[in-house]
Amino acid sequence: MDPRTDVCVLLPTLDESRTIGEVVSGFREHGYENVLVVDGGSTDGTRRIAEEHGASVFVQSGTGKGQAIREGVRRTDEPVVLMADGDGTYDPADADAMLEPILDGRAEHVIGNRFHGIEPGAMPRLNRFGNRLVNRAFAFIHGRDLVDILSGYRAFTRPSFDRLGLTADGFGVETEMAVECVKHGVSTEVVGVSYGSRPTDSETNLRPVRDGARIYLTLFRLAKTNNPLFYFGSVGTAALLTGLGIGAYVAYEWFVRVPRVSHEALAVVGAAALILGVQLLMFGVLSDVIVAVNREQTRRLEELARRLDEDRRGPDGRPETALSIDEDGTTGGDGEEAEPVESDPGMGP
């Protein structure tokens, strides 16, 4: 594989006229000629500037970064996609390091770790604190520490991307990609990259509070199919603790207070919460078992498909050539001796 011709640099953008030209030129100067800009409807000349610097540009049919990435990948024919932002925060000089694990066959998906070389002031303290919390929550919920799951600097193979069931349209797409990689067993590697500051006169499209809340909701929502024990168990535990708290209060009011207070309504609510909590915990355990069995079955099917694919290939690793009937009535293939074909007596001359 030639990284200079078999890689598409994918840049989702929205009003990045101040930086998009330098970003496109940076990748092209490092030998990556195939740069595809997916524009979200910019009104500041982003598309014109990108085209002037040699990029292919099209306007996405929907809205949001997630939708732009999915549509951009569908429009590429290259086997590997290198994804970055158009705001100039990622260094094109890190492209070779990002692609190395894929080209060496060590990984199918690569995440650029921004905390490895972050410039002073490149990320506000609130954003850095939120990023740390998100990564810790991801490691706790989904069982793997990928260091910087919110990084927009990614490299992945087309087959591995097709295995991911991505539905997020906004900034939650990076979180969803990380969860789907863990869920589907996509080999993932983290590579240290540099992360710079945006130009002072450019405005970010990220809203820390709003988008942060969406990211946390995405983490919790995706746990339903990747870690159902946490998903149902957390809600079940909350319901169980609520029921126990209400029950303790009702018991105190009945056995300790004088005169006694029955609190029939609260007792019913507490009992319902206890029942709901126990049922959710049981459902979480059963769901976790089902998911584990499904993963094992999927792993075996993928292994079987890989073995069948290897059996269909010849010694040189290429698919075996099917036999064909030549004009002289013999069958043969590449490198094989032709054999006569017996004619049917009932057939015509």
Residue, then its C-alpha position, 0 to 999 in steps of 0.5 A: m500500500d502506498p500511503r501517498t496514493d491509497v489514503c484520503v485525507l477527510l476534512p469536515t468543515l464549517d466556516e473555517s476560511r481562516t485556516i482551511g487553506e493552510v490545512v489543505s496545503g499542509f497535507r499536500e506538502h507532505g505528499y497527501e494529494n487526495v484531500l476531501v473537504v466536506d463542507g457543512g454549508s459555510t458562508d465565509g468562503t471556506r469552499r472556495i479557499a479549499e478548492e484554490h489550495g487543491a482540495s476536492v470539495f462538496v457540500q454535505s446533504g445533512t448537518g453535523k460533523g457525524q453526518a459529514i464524516r459518514e457521507g465523506v467516507r462513502r464518497t472515497d474509494e481509497p482503502v484508508v482514511l485520515m480524518a482531521d479538523g479544518d481549524g488548524t489545530y492538528d499538524p499534518a506532519d503527524a500524518d505519517a505517524m498516524l498511518e504507521p500502525i495501519l500500514d504495518g498491520r498492527a491496527e485498523h483504527v488509530i486515535g491521535n492523543r492530543f495530550h501528548g503534545i498539547e501547546p500551552g493555551a490550546m485547550p481551555r482548562l474547562n475543556r481539558f477537565g471535561n476531556r479527562l472526565v469523559n475519558r475516565a468515564f469511558a474507561f470505566i463504562h466500556g472497559r478500555d482506556l483509549v486516552d483521548i476518545l474525543s480526538g478528531y485526528r483519526a486514521f482508519t481502514r474502510p472495512s473497519f469503518d463499515r463495521l461501525g454502526l455510527t448514527a451520531d450527527g454532531f460532535g458525539v461521533e468521536t465518542e461513538m467511534a471509540v465505543e463501536c471500536v471496543k464493541h466490535g473488536v476493531s484493533t485500535e492504537v493510540v498515537g501521540v500527536s501535537y495539538g495547537s491553538r486556533p487563530t485568535d480571530s477564528e471561532t470554534n463550533l464546539r459548545p463545551v456545556r451543550d456538547g459535553a452533555r451530549i457526549y455523556l449521554t452518548l456514552f451512557r446510551l451506547a452502554k446499552t449494547n456494549n455494557p448492559l450490566f452497567y446500563f441497566g445496573s446503574v438505573g436499577t441500583a439508583a431505584l433500589l437505593t431510592g426504595l430503601g431510603i423511602g422504606a427506611y423513612v417510612a419505618y422510622e415514622w411508624f416505629v419511632r415517631v409518636p404518634r405513629v405515622s403510616h405514610e401509605a402512599l410513600a410505602v407504595v412508592g418505596a415498594a415499587a422502587l425496590i421491585l423495579g431496582v431488583q428487576l433492572l439488576m436481574f435484566g442487566v445480568l441476563s443482558d450481559v450474558i446474552v451480549a457475551v454469547n453474541r460476541e463469542q459467536t460473532r468472533r467465531l463467525e469472523e474467524l470462519a469467514r477468514r479461514l474460508d477466504e484463505d482457502r479460496r486463495g491460491p499459494d500466491g495469496r490471490p483468488e483462484t481463477a475459475l475454470s473456463i471452457d475454451e473454443d476447442g471444447t477444453t477447460g482450463g485456467d491460468g497455469e493449468e493444463a487443459e482437460p477435454v470436456e465430454s459432450d452430451p450425446g443428446m446435444g447437437p453438433 
